[in-house]
Amino acid sequence: MQKNKRSMLAPQRHALILDHLRGNGSASLATLTRLTGASESTIRRDLLELSARGGSVRRIHGGAISARLESSTYEPPAQVAEQLHPQAKQRIGAAAAGLILDGQSVMFDSSSTVMEAARAAVRRGLAITAITNDLATAQILNTSAAGGVIVTGGTVRPDTNTLYGPSCESLLRSVYVDLLFLGVHAVSDTGVTESSIEIADIKRHMIATAKRVVLLVDQSKFGRRSFAQICGLEDIDALVTDATPDQCEALGLQERGMEIFWV
């Protein structure tokens, strides 16, 4: 186990550090070296890099504290986001892919959880027309011999694989899809939210194109609000999640007519 920890890539270490700070508020160098199996010098470099990314982590003598992890505008870089709760995201993605029918048109939002749905869809060999605004998800979908892949175009958002902007919006206004797999930053009783106005706007355009909107989120997104409102819960048709029934009940999801698939 210790050997595996030492072989961790930087994004994996960063994800562990961020997740620990989110849950505990602070951590010593000794704690983080035990958590990751890395040396103190490596952890110091990790903290230096993380602290330079918009203040999400603040270094202190002998460790670090969470500075902005719960900020409504904070979003980890794509490589780090993929390493947060990976097992839950894989289960959610596999269950979501099970909702796809051959021949459907499916839109894949830019999200690390939705990316797992794309991987699972490729494994199933589904003949679909796929549309995405995520460069990495497009590459995954393009490995399938069945169906075709359309990339929205647009401007690449820094530190992400996400395309947005007028070119992206123009394509979204011109299509209608059978199914949308949507990822969001937070879910609360007032609806679903994102960390930026521009990305929330793209997601609203996506929702407008879809016959059925399926939200893919792990339980860490529940009971939180981010900066920009995307839509109300009544605009979501179904949810695939590892959240507990109690978490879903607290938001009144089923009472609002949302179909829930637990994994």
Buried (B, 14 or more C-beta within 10 A) or exposed (E): EEEEBEEBEBBBBBBBBBBBBBEEEEBBBEBBBEBBBBEEEBBBBBBEBBBEBBEBBBBEEEBBBBBBBEBBBBBBBBBBBBBBBBEBBBBBBBBBBEBBEEEBBBBBBBBBBBBBBBBBBBEBEBBBBBBBBBBBBBBBBBEBEEBEBBBBBBEEBEBBBBBBBEEBBEBBEEBEBBBBBBBBBBBBEEBBBBBBEBBBBBBBBBBBBBEBBBBBBBBBBBBEBBBBBBBEBEBBBBBBBBBEEEBBEBBEBEEEEBBBBBB
